[in-house]
Amino acid sequence: MKRLLLTVAVLTFAISSSVYAKGCIKGAIVGGVAGSTVGHGKLGAVAGCVVGHHEANKADAAKSSPQAPNQSSK
């Protein structure tokens, strides 16, 4: 029952905040599964959400920033 409530709470939070949800759901699932194998499923889900969100933002920033041309001086 606790897992069901945690899952519903995480998904509700992720859906309600679409800006924060990017990468969070996937990270929370992976982190929750990894954390539950060592007995810390909740902590793993939270950490996975944070890492997933960070990685999604990093990927978006790399896509949106223009690449400077390589200028090598010889």
PDB file of N, CA, C, O and CB in Angstrom:
ATOM      1  N   MET A   1       0.819  -1.188   0.000  1.00  0.00           N
ATOM      2  CA  MET A   1       0.000   0.000   0.000  1.00  0.00           C
ATOM      3  C   MET A   1       0.873   1.266   0.000  1.00  0.00           C
ATOM      4  O   MET A   1       0.539   2.263  -0.640  1.00  0.00           O
ATOM      5  CB  MET A   1      -0.937  -0.009   1.208  1.00  0.00           C
ATOM      6  N   LYS A   2       1.987   1.204   0.724  1.00  0.00           N
ATOM      7  CA  LYS A   2       2.861   2.369   0.797  1.00  0.00           C
ATOM      8  C   LYS A   2       3.468   2.682  -0.573  1.00  0.00           C
ATOM      9  O   LYS A   2       3.589   3.848  -0.950  1.00  0.00           O
ATOM     10  CB  LYS A   2       3.971   2.139   1.831  1.00  0.00           C
ATOM     11  N   ARG A   3       3.846   1.644  -1.311  1.00  0.00           N
ATOM     12  CA  ARG A   3       4.417   1.861  -2.643  1.00  0.00           C
ATOM     13  C   ARG A   3       3.397   2.492  -3.573  1.00  0.00           C
ATOM     14  O   ARG A   3       3.732   3.370  -4.369  1.00  0.00           O
ATOM     15  CB  ARG A   3       4.920   0.543  -3.235  1.00  0.00           C
ATOM     16  N   LEU A   4       2.161   2.048  -3.473  1.00  0.00           N
ATOM     17  CA  LEU A   4       1.106   2.604  -4.314  1.00  0.00           C
ATOM     18  C   LEU A   4       0.914   4.085  -4.006  1.00  0.00           C
ATOM     19  O   LEU A   4       0.794   4.898  -4.922  1.00  0.00           O
ATOM     20  CB  LEU A   4      -0.215   1.837  -4.110  1.00  0.00           C
ATOM     21  N   LEU A   5       0.885   4.433  -2.741  1.00  0.00           N
ATOM     22  CA  LEU A   5       0.725   5.837  -2.353  1.00  0.00           C
ATOM     23  C   LEU A   5       1.919   6.677  -2.801  1.00  0.00           C
ATOM     24  O   LEU A   5       1.751   7.808  -3.258  1.00  0.00           O
ATOM     25  CB  LEU A   5       0.547   5.952  -0.835  1.00  0.00           C
ATOM     26  N   LEU A   6       3.108   6.129  -2.671  1.00  0.00           N
ATOM     27  CA  LEU A   6       4.298   6.849  -3.102  1.00  0.00           C
ATOM     28  C   LEU A   6       4.271   7.067  -4.611  1.00  0.00           C
ATOM     29  O   LEU A   6       4.576   8.159  -5.091  1.00  0.00           O
ATOM     30  CB  LEU A   6       5.567   6.086  -2.693  1.00  0.00           C
ATOM     31  N   THR A   7       3.909   6.038  -5.348  1.00  0.00           N
ATOM     32  CA  THR A   7       3.846   6.151  -6.803  1.00  0.00           C
ATOM     33  C   THR A   7       2.818   7.188  -7.224  1.00  0.00           C
ATOM     34  O   THR A   7       3.088   8.014  -8.096  1.00  0.00           O
ATOM     35  CB  THR A   7       3.513   4.799  -7.431  1.00  0.00           C
ATOM     36  N   VAL A   8       1.651   7.149  -6.614  1.00  0.00           N
ATOM     37  CA  VAL A   8       0.609   8.125  -6.940  1.00  0.00           C
ATOM     38  C   VAL A   8       1.068   9.533  -6.580  1.00  0.00           C
ATOM     39  O   VAL A   8       0.823  10.472  -7.337  1.00  0.00           O
ATOM     40  CB  VAL A   8      -0.703   7.786  -6.205  1.00  0.00           C
ATOM     41  N   ALA A   9       1.723   9.692  -5.447  1.00  0.00           N
ATOM     42  CA  ALA A   9       2.194  11.014  -5.040  1.00  0.00           C
ATOM     43  C   ALA A   9       3.247  11.552  -6.004  1.00  0.00           C
ATOM     44  O   ALA A   9       3.200  12.723  -6.381  1.00  0.00           O
ATOM     45  CB  ALA A   9       2.762  10.962  -3.624  1.00  0.00           C
ATOM     46  N   VAL A  10       4.186  10.717  -6.401  1.00  0.00           N
ATOM     47  CA  VAL A  10       5.236  11.155  -7.323  1.00  0.00           C
ATOM     48  C   VAL A  10       4.640  11.515  -8.678  1.00  0.00           C
ATOM     49  O   VAL A  10       4.985  12.546  -9.255  1.00  0.00           O
ATOM     50  CB  VAL A  10       6.308  10.060  -7.485  1.00  0.00           C
ATOM     51  N   LEU A  11       3.751  10.673  -9.187  1.00  0.00           N
ATOM     52  CA  LEU A  11       3.144  10.949 -10.487  1.00  0.00           C
ATOM     53  C   LEU A  11       2.267  12.194 -10.445  1.00  0.00           C
ATOM     54  O   LEU A  11       2.258  12.977 -11.394  1.00  0.00           O
ATOM     55  CB  LEU A  11       2.323   9.753 -10.949  1.00  0.00           C
ATOM     56  N   THR A  12       1.539  12.379  -9.368  1.00  0.00           N
ATOM     57  CA  THR A  12       0.714  13.584  -9.237  1.00  0.00           C
ATOM     58  C   THR A  12       1.579  14.833  -9.203  1.00  0.00           C
ATOM     59  O   THR A  12       1.271  15.831  -9.855  1.00  0.00           O
ATOM     60  CB  THR A  12      -0.151  13.511  -7.973  1.00  0.00           C
ATOM     61  N   PHE A  13       2.645  14.773  -8.454  1.00  0.00           N
ATOM     62  CA  PHE A  13       3.564  15.913  -8.392  1.00  0.00           C
ATOM     63  C   PHE A  13       4.181  16.187  -9.759  1.00  0.00           C
ATOM     64  O   PHE A  13       4.300  17.341 -10.171  1.00  0.00           O
ATOM     65  CB  PHE A  13       4.671  15.658  -7.355  1.00  0.00           C
ATOM     66  N   ALA A  14       4.569  15.132 -10.454  1.00  0.00           N
ATOM     67  CA  ALA A  14       5.203  15.290 -11.761  1.00  0.00           C
ATOM     68  C   ALA A  14       4.234  15.855 -12.780  1.00  0.00           C
ATOM     69  O   ALA A  14       4.624  16.681 -13.606  1.00  0.00           O
ATOM     70  CB  ALA A  14       5.750  13.960 -12.250  1.00  0.00           C
ATOM     71  N   ILE A  15       2.995  15.434 -12.742  1.00  0.00           N
ATOM     72  CA  ILE A  15       2.001  15.924 -13.702  1.00  0.00           C
ATOM     73  C   ILE A  15       1.625  17.367 -13.390  1.00  0.00           C
ATOM     74  O   ILE A  15       1.413  18.158 -14.309  1.00  0.00           O
ATOM     75  CB  ILE A  15       0.743  15.031 -13.688  1.00  0.00           C
ATOM     76  N   SER A  16       1.540  17.721 -12.127  1.00  0.00           N
ATOM     77  CA  SER A  16       1.113  19.066 -11.754  1.00  0.00           C
ATOM     78  C   SER A  16       2.161  20.121 -12.093  1.00  0.00           C
ATOM     79  O   SER A  16       1.821  21.281 -12.324  1.00  0.00           O
ATOM     80  CB  SER A  16       0.798  19.117 -10.273  1.00  0.00           C
ATOM     81  N   SER A  17       3.396  19.739 -12.124  1.00  0.00           N
ATOM     82  CA  SER A  17       4.469  20.677 -12.428  1.00  0.00           C
ATOM     83  C   SER A  17       5.203  20.198 -13.672  1.00  0.00           C
ATOM     84  O   SER A  17       6.209  19.494 -13.578  1.00  0.00           O
ATOM     85  CB  SER A  17       5.446  20.821 -11.226  1.00  0.00           C
ATOM     86  N   SER A  18       4.698  20.581 -14.829  1.00  0.00           N
ATOM     87  CA  SER A  18       5.256  20.057 -16.073  1.00  0.00           C
ATOM     88  C   SER A  18       6.690  20.532 -16.315  1.00  0.00           C
ATOM     89  O   SER A  18       7.458  19.841 -16.984  1.00  0.00           O
ATOM     90  CB  SER A  18       4.380  20.465 -17.242  1.00  0.00           C
ATOM     91  N   VAL A  19       7.058  21.681 -15.789  1.00  0.00           N
ATOM     92  CA  VAL A  19       8.420  22.164 -15.965  1.00  0.00           C
ATOM     93  C   VAL A  19       9.389  21.283 -15.196  1.00  0.00           C
ATOM     94  O   VAL A  19      10.456  20.945 -15.708  1.00  0.00           O
ATOM     95  CB  VAL A  19       8.543  23.624 -15.509  1.00  0.00           C
ATOM     96  N   TYR A  20       9.041  20.916 -13.999  1.00  0.00           N
ATOM     97  CA  TYR A  20       9.916  20.100 -13.170  1.00  0.00           C
ATOM     98  C   TYR A  20       9.867  18.627 -13.572  1.00  0.00           C
ATOM     99  O   TYR A  20      10.800  17.872 -13.299  1.00  0.00           O
ATOM    100  CB  TYR A  20       9.537  20.252 -11.705  1.00  0.00           C
ATOM    101  N   ALA A  21       8.782  18.226 -14.218  1.00  0.00           N
ATOM    102  CA  ALA A  21       8.582  16.813 -14.525  1.00  0.00           C
ATOM    103  C   ALA A  21       9.524  16.303 -15.601  1.00  0.00           C
ATOM    104  O   ALA A  21       9.728  15.094 -15.703  1.00  0.00           O
ATOM    105  CB  ALA A  21       7.164  16.579 -14.952  1.00  0.00           C
ATOM    106  N   LYS A  22      10.097  17.172 -16.397  1.00  0.00           N
ATOM    107  CA  LYS A  22      10.933  16.718 -17.489  1.00  0.00           C
ATOM    108  C   LYS A  22      12.132  15.946 -16.938  1.00  0.00           C
ATOM    109  O   LYS A  22      12.996  16.514 -16.271  1.00  0.00           O
ATOM    110  CB  LYS A  22      11.398  17.909 -18.347  1.00  0.00           C
ATOM    111  N   GLY A  23      12.170  14.669 -17.220  1.00  0.00           N
ATOM    112  CA  GLY A  23      13.240  13.807 -16.746  1.00  0.00           C
ATOM    113  C   GLY A  23      13.004  13.219 -15.371  1.00  0.00           C
ATOM    114  O   GLY A  23      13.658  12.246 -14.995  1.00  0.00           O
ATOM    115  N   CYS A  24      12.084  13.790 -14.614  1.00  0.00           N
ATOM    116  CA  CYS A  24      11.856  13.351 -13.241  1.00  0.00           C
ATOM    117  C   CYS A  24      11.190  11.983 -13.184  1.00  0.00           C
ATOM    118  O   CYS A  24      11.586  11.136 -12.384  1.00  0.00           O
ATOM    119  CB  CYS A  24      11.007  14.367 -12.502  1.00  0.00           C
ATOM    120  N   ILE A  25      10.198  11.761 -14.012  1.00  0.00           N
ATOM    121  CA  ILE A  25       9.453  10.510 -13.934  1.00  0.00           C
ATOM    122  C   ILE A  25      10.356   9.332 -14.269  1.00  0.00           C
ATOM    123  O   ILE A  25      10.389   8.339 -13.541  1.00  0.00           O
ATOM    124  CB  ILE A  25       8.244  10.541 -14.879  1.00  0.00           C
ATOM    125  N   LYS A  26      11.085   9.445 -15.366  1.00  0.00           N
ATOM    126  CA  LYS A  26      11.983   8.364 -15.764  1.00  0.00           C
ATOM    127  C   LYS A  26      13.058   8.139 -14.697  1.00  0.00           C
ATOM    128  O   LYS A  26      13.355   6.997 -14.346  1.00  0.00           O
ATOM    129  CB  LYS A  26      12.637   8.680 -17.126  1.00  0.00           C
ATOM    130  N   GLY A  27      13.632   9.212 -14.189  1.00  0.00           N
ATOM    131  CA  GLY A  27      14.655   9.097 -13.150  1.00  0.00           C
ATOM    132  C   GLY A  27      14.108   8.508 -11.863  1.00  0.00           C
ATOM    133  O   GLY A  27      14.786   7.724 -11.200  1.00  0.00           O
ATOM    134  N   ALA A  28      12.874   8.883 -11.503  1.00  0.00           N
ATOM    135  CA  ALA A  28      12.270   8.362 -10.280  1.00  0.00           C
ATOM    136  C   ALA A  28      12.004   6.871 -10.400  1.00  0.00           C
ATOM    137  O   ALA A  28      12.188   6.123  -9.440  1.00  0.00           O
ATOM    138  CB  ALA A  28      10.971   9.104  -9.963  1.00  0.00           C
ATOM    139  N   ILE A  29      11.571   6.438 -11.574  1.00  0.00           N
ATOM    140  CA  ILE A  29      11.323   5.010 -11.759  1.00  0.00           C
ATOM    141  C   ILE A  29      12.621   4.226 -11.659  1.00  0.00           C
ATOM    142  O   ILE A  29      12.701   3.225 -10.947  1.00  0.00           O
ATOM    143  CB  ILE A  29      10.648   4.747 -13.113  1.00  0.00           C
ATOM    144  N   VAL A  30      13.637   4.689 -12.377  1.00  0.00           N
ATOM    145  CA  VAL A  30      14.926   3.988 -12.357  1.00  0.00           C
ATOM    146  C   VAL A  30      15.540   4.037 -10.960  1.00  0.00           C
ATOM    147  O   VAL A  30      16.032   3.025 -10.461  1.00  0.00           O
ATOM    148  CB  VAL A  30      15.898   4.605 -13.389  1.00  0.00           C
ATOM    149  N   GLY A  31      15.513   5.201 -10.333  1.00  0.00           N
ATOM    150  CA  GLY A  31      16.079   5.331  -8.989  1.00  0.00           C
ATOM    151  C   GLY A  31      15.313   4.534  -7.953  1.00  0.00           C
ATOM    152  O   GLY A  31      15.907   3.974  -7.032  1.00  0.00           O
ATOM    153  N   GLY A  32      13.991   4.479  -8.096  1.00  0.00           N
ATOM    154  CA  GLY A  32      13.178   3.696  -7.161  1.00  0.00           C
ATOM    155  C   GLY A  32      13.465   2.213  -7.257  1.00  0.00           C
ATOM    156  O   GLY A  32      13.560   1.521  -6.244  1.00  0.00           O
ATOM    157  N   VAL A  33      13.602   1.730  -8.480  1.00  0.00           N
ATOM    158  CA  VAL A  33      13.916   0.312  -8.670  1.00  0.00           C
ATOM    159  C   VAL A  33      15.316   0.006  -8.133  1.00  0.00           C
ATOM    160  O   VAL A  33      15.514  -0.978  -7.420  1.00  0.00           O
ATOM    161  CB  VAL A  33      13.816  -0.075 -10.168  1.00  0.00           C
ATOM    162  N   ALA A  34      16.276   0.852  -8.478  1.00  0.00           N
ATOM    163  CA  ALA A  34      17.641   0.628  -7.999  1.00  0.00           C
ATOM    164  C   ALA A  34      17.718   0.746  -6.482  1.00  0.00           C
ATOM    165  O   ALA A  34      18.397  -0.044  -5.827  1.00  0.00           O
ATOM    166  CB  ALA A  34      18.606   1.621  -8.652  1.00  0.00           C
ATOM    167  N   GLY A  35      17.027   1.724  -5.930  1.00  0.00           N
ATOM    168  CA  GLY A  35      17.053   1.905  -4.480  1.00  0.00           C
ATOM    169  C   GLY A  35      16.355   0.788  -3.727  1.00  0.00           C
ATOM    170  O   GLY A  35      16.765   0.429  -2.623  1.00  0.00           O
ATOM    171  N   SER A  36      15.296   0.233  -4.320  1.00  0.00           N
ATOM    172  CA  SER A  36      14.566  -0.822  -3.618  1.00  0.00           C
ATOM    173  C   SER A  36      15.365  -2.116  -3.550  1.00  0.00           C
ATOM    174  O   SER A  36      15.105  -2.960  -2.693  1.00  0.00           O
ATOM    175  CB  SER A  36      13.232  -1.077  -4.297  1.00  0.00           C
ATOM    176  N   THR A  37      16.331  -2.277  -4.441  1.00  0.00           N
ATOM    177  CA  THR A  37      17.158  -3.487  -4.379  1.00  0.00           C
ATOM    178  C   THR A  37      18.075  -3.475  -3.160  1.00  0.00           C
ATOM    179  O   THR A  37      18.507  -4.528  -2.690  1.00  0.00           O
ATOM    180  CB  THR A  37      17.993  -3.625  -5.655  1.00  0.00           C
ATOM    181  N   VAL A  38      18.367  -2.281  -2.650  1.00  0.00           N
ATOM    182  CA  VAL A  38      19.210  -2.187  -1.455  1.00  0.00           C
ATOM    183  C   VAL A  38      18.420  -1.708  -0.243  1.00  0.00           C
ATOM    184  O   VAL A  38      19.004  -1.409   0.799  1.00  0.00           O
ATOM    185  CB  VAL A  38      20.382  -1.248  -1.710  1.00  0.00           C
ATOM    186  N   GLY A  39      17.093  -1.634  -0.372  1.00  0.00           N
ATOM    187  CA  GLY A  39      16.251  -1.287   0.765  1.00  0.00           C
ATOM    188  C   GLY A  39      15.954   0.192   0.930  1.00  0.00           C
ATOM    189  O   GLY A  39      15.420   0.591   1.965  1.00  0.00           O
ATOM    190  N   HIS A  40      16.280   1.014  -0.050  1.00  0.00           N
ATOM    191  CA  HIS A  40      16.034   2.446   0.050  1.00  0.00           C
ATOM    192  C   HIS A  40      15.295   2.945  -1.190  1.00  0.00           C
ATOM    193  O   HIS A  40      15.792   3.813  -1.908  1.00  0.00           O
ATOM    194  CB  HIS A  40      17.357   3.210   0.232  1.00  0.00           C
ATOM    195  N   GLY A  41      14.127   2.402  -1.433  1.00  0.00           N
ATOM    196  CA  GLY A  41      13.363   2.735  -2.632  1.00  0.00           C
ATOM    197  C   GLY A  41      12.937   4.189  -2.701  1.00  0.00           C
ATOM    198  O   GLY A  41      13.021   4.812  -3.759  1.00  0.00           O
ATOM    199  N   LYS A  42      12.477   4.738  -1.576  1.00  0.00           N
ATOM    200  CA  LYS A  42      12.019   6.135  -1.565  1.00  0.00           C
ATOM    201  C   LYS A  42      13.180   7.090  -1.826  1.00  0.00           C
ATOM    202  O   LYS A  42      13.062   8.020  -2.623  1.00  0.00           O
ATOM    203  CB  LYS A  42      11.350   6.474  -0.218  1.00  0.00           C
ATOM    204  N   LEU A  43      14.274   6.857  -1.163  1.00  0.00           N
ATOM    205  CA  LEU A  43      15.446   7.705  -1.351  1.00  0.00           C
ATOM    206  C   LEU A  43      15.961   7.600  -2.781  1.00  0.00           C
ATOM    207  O   LEU A  43      16.372   8.599  -3.372  1.00  0.00           O
ATOM    208  CB  LEU A  43      16.551   7.324  -0.358  1.00  0.00           C
ATOM    209  N   GLY A  44      15.939   6.395  -3.333  1.00  0.00           N
ATOM    210  CA  GLY A  44      16.361   6.200  -4.715  1.00  0.00           C
ATOM    211  C   GLY A  44      15.455   6.910  -5.697  1.00  0.00           C
ATOM    212  O   GLY A  44      15.930   7.464  -6.689  1.00  0.00           O
ATOM    213  N   ALA A  45      14.149   6.904  -5.435  1.00  0.00           N
ATOM    214  CA  ALA A  45      13.203   7.583  -6.313  1.00  0.00           C
ATOM    215  C   ALA A  45      13.416   9.089  -6.290  1.00  0.00           C
ATOM    216  O   ALA A  45      13.374   9.739  -7.334  1.00  0.00           O
ATOM    217  CB  ALA A  45      11.770   7.251  -5.911  1.00  0.00           C
ATOM    218  N   VAL A  46      13.642   9.640  -5.118  1.00  0.00           N
ATOM    219  CA  VAL A  46      13.873  11.081  -5.006  1.00  0.00           C
ATOM    220  C   VAL A  46      15.180  11.466  -5.694  1.00  0.00           C
ATOM    221  O   VAL A  46      15.228  12.436  -6.450  1.00  0.00           O
ATOM    222  CB  VAL A  46      13.900  11.513  -3.524  1.00  0.00           C
ATOM    223  N   ALA A  47      16.221  10.715  -5.432  1.00  0.00           N
ATOM    224  CA  ALA A  47      17.511  11.008  -6.059  1.00  0.00           C
ATOM    225  C   ALA A  47      17.431  10.834  -7.568  1.00  0.00           C
ATOM    226  O   ALA A  47      18.001  11.630  -8.315  1.00  0.00           O
ATOM    227  CB  ALA A  47      18.606  10.104  -5.483  1.00  0.00           C
ATOM    228  N   GLY A  48      16.734   9.807  -8.021  1.00  0.00           N
ATOM    229  CA  GLY A  48      16.568   9.588  -9.457  1.00  0.00           C
ATOM    230  C   GLY A  48      15.809  10.714 -10.121  1.00  0.00           C
ATOM    231  O   GLY A  48      16.127  11.100 -11.245  1.00  0.00           O
ATOM    232  N   CYS A  49      14.812  11.243  -9.442  1.00  0.00           N
ATOM    233  CA  CYS A  49      14.047  12.371  -9.964  1.00  0.00           C
ATOM    234  C   CYS A  49      14.938  13.596 -10.118  1.00  0.00           C
ATOM    235  O   CYS A  49      14.889  14.278 -11.142  1.00  0.00           O
ATOM    236  CB  CYS A  49      12.858  12.690  -9.046  1.00  0.00           C
ATOM    237  N   VAL A  50      15.739  13.873  -9.120  1.00  0.00           N
ATOM    238  CA  VAL A  50      16.621  15.040  -9.164  1.00  0.00           C
ATOM    239  C   VAL A  50      17.655  14.887 -10.280  1.00  0.00           C
ATOM    240  O   VAL A  50      17.886  15.822 -11.046  1.00  0.00           O
ATOM    241  CB  VAL A  50      17.327  15.239  -7.802  1.00  0.00           C
ATOM    242  N   VAL A  51      18.271  13.720 -10.371  1.00  0.00           N
ATOM    243  CA  VAL A  51      19.290  13.493 -11.397  1.00  0.00           C
ATOM    244  C   VAL A  51      18.667  13.516 -12.789  1.00  0.00           C
ATOM    245  O   VAL A  51      19.236  14.096 -13.714  1.00  0.00           O
ATOM    246  CB  VAL A  51      20.009  12.151 -11.158  1.00  0.00           C
ATOM    247  N   GLY A  52      17.503  12.888 -12.943  1.00  0.00           N
ATOM    248  CA  GLY A  52      16.829  12.886 -14.237  1.00  0.00           C
ATOM    249  C   GLY A  52      16.455  14.276 -14.696  1.00  0.00           C
ATOM    250  O   GLY A  52      16.586  14.602 -15.876  1.00  0.00           O
ATOM    251  N   HIS A  53      15.991  15.100 -13.772  1.00  0.00           N
ATOM    252  CA  HIS A  53      15.634  16.484 -14.101  1.00  0.00           C
ATOM    253  C   HIS A  53      16.882  17.271 -14.503  1.00  0.00           C
ATOM    254  O   HIS A  53      16.850  18.046 -15.459  1.00  0.00           O
ATOM    255  CB  HIS A  53      14.928  17.167 -12.901  1.00  0.00           C
ATOM    256  N   HIS A  54      17.962  17.074 -13.784  1.00  0.00           N
ATOM    257  CA  HIS A  54      19.215  17.766 -14.087  1.00  0.00           C
ATOM    258  C   HIS A  54      19.733  17.378 -15.474  1.00  0.00           C
ATOM    259  O   HIS A  54      20.143  18.239 -16.252  1.00  0.00           O
ATOM    260  CB  HIS A  54      20.274  17.448 -13.017  1.00  0.00           C
ATOM    261  N   GLU A  55      19.711  16.091 -15.774  1.00  0.00           N
ATOM    262  CA  GLU A  55      20.191  15.622 -17.071  1.00  0.00           C
ATOM    263  C   GLU A  55      19.311  16.141 -18.211  1.00  0.00           C
ATOM    264  O   GLU A  55      19.822  16.475 -19.280  1.00  0.00           O
ATOM    265  CB  GLU A  55      20.235  14.089 -17.096  1.00  0.00           C
ATOM    266  N   ALA A  56      17.996  16.212 -17.994  1.00  0.00           N
ATOM    267  CA  ALA A  56      17.096  16.728 -19.024  1.00  0.00           C
ATOM    268  C   ALA A  56      17.369  18.210 -19.282  1.00  0.00           C
ATOM    269  O   ALA A  56      17.359  18.651 -20.432  1.00  0.00           O
ATOM    270  CB  ALA A  56      15.626  16.520 -18.612  1.00  0.00           C
ATOM    271  N   ASN A  57      17.610  18.970 -18.232  1.00  0.00           N
ATOM    272  CA  ASN A  57      17.936  20.384 -18.397  1.00  0.00           C
ATOM    273  C   ASN A  57      19.270  20.564 -19.106  1.00  0.00           C
ATOM    274  O   ASN A  57      19.419  21.462 -19.934  1.00  0.00           O
ATOM    275  CB  ASN A  57      17.966  21.085 -17.042  1.00  0.00           C
ATOM    276  N   LYS A  58      20.229  19.723 -18.787  1.00  0.00           N
ATOM    277  CA  LYS A  58      21.540  19.803 -19.414  1.00  0.00           C
ATOM    278  C   LYS A  58      21.433  19.495 -20.910  1.00  0.00           C
ATOM    279  O   LYS A  58      22.077  20.151 -21.728  1.00  0.00           O
ATOM    280  CB  LYS A  58      22.526  18.833 -18.732  1.00  0.00           C
ATOM    281  N   ALA A  59      20.628  18.509 -21.259  1.00  0.00           N
ATOM    282  CA  ALA A  59      20.443  18.163 -22.669  1.00  0.00           C
ATOM    283  C   ALA A  59      19.722  19.284 -23.417  1.00  0.00           C
ATOM    284  O   ALA A  59      20.067  19.586 -24.560  1.00  0.00           O
ATOM    285  CB  ALA A  59      19.655  16.849 -22.799  1.00  0.00           C
ATOM    286  N   ASP A  60      18.727  19.901 -22.782  1.00  0.00           N
ATOM    287  CA  ASP A  60      18.022  21.022 -23.413  1.00  0.00           C
ATOM    288  C   ASP A  60      18.949  22.207 -23.627  1.00  0.00           C
ATOM    289  O   ASP A  60      18.888  22.863 -24.667  1.00  0.00           O
ATOM    290  CB  ASP A  60      16.825  21.447 -22.563  1.00  0.00           C
ATOM    291  N   ALA A  61      19.798  22.486 -22.662  1.00  0.00           N
ATOM    292  CA  ALA A  61      20.729  23.604 -22.788  1.00  0.00           C
ATOM    293  C   ALA A  61      21.725  23.359 -23.915  1.00  0.00           C
ATOM    294  O   ALA A  61      22.091  24.287 -24.637  1.00  0.00           O
ATOM    295  CB  ALA A  61      21.472  23.832 -21.470  1.00  0.00           C
ATOM    296  N   ALA A  62      22.158  22.122 -24.065  1.00  0.00           N
ATOM    297  CA  ALA A  62      23.105  21.803 -25.137  1.00  0.00           C
ATOM    298  C   ALA A  62      22.454  21.936 -26.511  1.00  0.00           C
ATOM    299  O   ALA A  62      23.107  22.334 -27.475  1.00  0.00           O
ATOM    300  CB  ALA A  62      23.657  20.383 -24.955  1.00  0.00           C
ATOM    301  N   LYS A  63      21.172  21.605 -26.598  1.00  0.00           N
ATOM    302  CA  LYS A  63      20.460  21.726 -27.867  1.00  0.00           C
ATOM    303  C   LYS A  63      20.188  23.176 -28.236  1.00  0.00           C
ATOM    304  O   LYS A  63      20.257  23.547 -29.408  1.00  0.00           O
ATOM    305  CB  LYS A  63      19.157  20.962 -27.807  1.00  0.00           C
ATOM    306  N   SER A  64      19.880  23.992 -27.240  1.00  0.00           N
ATOM    307  CA  SER A  64      19.472  25.364 -27.520  1.00  0.00           C
ATOM    308  C   SER A  64      20.641  26.337 -27.683  1.00  0.00           C
ATOM    309  O   SER A  64      20.495  27.363 -28.348  1.00  0.00           O
ATOM    310  CB  SER A  64      18.579  25.847 -26.426  1.00  0.00           C
ATOM    311  N   SER A  65      21.788  26.037 -27.093  1.00  0.00           N
ATOM    312  CA  SER A  65      22.913  26.962 -27.210  1.00  0.00           C
ATOM    313  C   SER A  65      23.636  26.734 -28.528  1.00  0.00           C
ATOM    314  O   SER A  65      23.919  25.593 -28.892  1.00  0.00           O
ATOM    315  CB  SER A  65      23.886  26.797 -26.024  1.00  0.00           C
ATOM    316  N   PRO A  66      23.934  27.804 -29.241  1.00  0.00           N
ATOM    317  CA  PRO A  66      24.643  27.647 -30.515  1.00  0.00           C
ATOM    318  C   PRO A  66      26.087  27.221 -30.271  1.00  0.00           C
ATOM    319  O   PRO A  66      26.737  27.670 -29.328  1.00  0.00           O
ATOM    320  CB  PRO A  66      24.604  28.961 -31.327  1.00  0.00           C
ATOM    321  N   GLN A  67      26.553  26.369 -31.120  1.00  0.00           N
ATOM    322  CA  GLN A  67      27.930  25.902 -31.009  1.00  0.00           C
ATOM    323  C   GLN A  67      28.872  26.891 -31.678  1.00  0.00           C
ATOM    324  O   GLN A  67      28.645  27.297 -32.818  1.00  0.00           O
ATOM    325  CB  GLN A  67      28.086  24.503 -31.634  1.00  0.00           C
ATOM    326  N   ALA A  68      29.907  27.272 -30.987  1.00  0.00           N
ATOM    327  CA  ALA A  68      30.915  28.180 -31.546  1.00  0.00           C
ATOM    328  C   ALA A  68      31.792  27.388 -32.509  1.00  0.00           C
ATOM    329  O   ALA A  68      32.162  26.252 -32.210  1.00  0.00           O
ATOM    330  CB  ALA A  68      31.782  28.843 -30.414  1.00  0.00           C
ATOM    331  N   PRO A  69      32.126  27.961 -33.648  1.00  0.00           N
ATOM    332  CA  PRO A  69      32.976  27.218 -34.573  1.00  0.00           C
ATOM    333  C   PRO A  69      34.371  27.009 -33.992  1.00  0.00           C
ATOM    334  O   PRO A  69      34.893  27.856 -33.267  1.00  0.00           O
ATOM    335  CB  PRO A  69      33.068  27.947 -35.913  1.00  0.00           C
ATOM    336  N   ASN A  70      34.945  25.894 -34.320  1.00  0.00           N
ATOM    337  CA  ASN A  70      36.296  25.572 -33.849  1.00  0.00           C
ATOM    338  C   ASN A  70      37.309  26.417 -34.602  1.00  0.00           C
ATOM    339  O   ASN A  70      37.391  26.351 -35.828  1.00  0.00           O
ATOM    340  CB  ASN A  70      36.606  24.062 -34.030  1.00  0.00           C
ATOM    341  N   GLN A  71      38.073  27.203 -33.878  1.00  0.00           N
ATOM    342  CA  GLN A  71      39.105  28.016 -34.499  1.00  0.00           C
ATOM    343  C   GLN A  71      40.439  27.580 -33.921  1.00  0.00           C
ATOM    344  O   GLN A  71      40.773  27.905 -32.782  1.00  0.00           O
ATOM    345  CB  GLN A  71      38.855  29.544 -34.271  1.00  0.00           C
ATOM    346  N   SER A  72      41.181  26.854 -34.705  1.00  0.00           N
ATOM    347  CA  SER A  72      42.495  26.406 -34.234  1.00  0.00           C
ATOM    348  C   SER A  72      43.570  27.207 -34.926  1.00  0.00           C
ATOM    349  O   SER A  72      43.571  27.366 -36.147  1.00  0.00           O
ATOM    350  CB  SER A  72      42.699  24.892 -34.486  1.00  0.00           C
ATOM    351  N   SER A  73      44.474  27.703 -34.129  1.00  0.00           N
ATOM    352  CA  SER A  73      45.579  28.495 -34.702  1.00  0.00           C
ATOM    353  C   SER A  73      46.812  27.620 -34.777  1.00  0.00           C
ATOM    354  O   SER A  73      47.179  26.944 -33.816  1.00  0.00           O
ATOM    355  CB  SER A  73      45.866  29.781 -33.855  1.00  0.00           C
ATOM    356  N   LYS A  74      47.442  27.647 -35.934  1.00  0.00           N
ATOM    357  CA  LYS A  74      48.644  26.832 -36.126  1.00  0.00           C
ATOM    358  C   LYS A  74      49.831  27.699 -36.380  1.00  0.00           C
ATOM    359  O   LYS A  74      50.938  27.193 -36.566  1.00  0.00           O
ATOM    360  CB  LYS A  74      48.468  25.854 -37.270  1.00  0.00           C
TER     361      LYS A  74
END
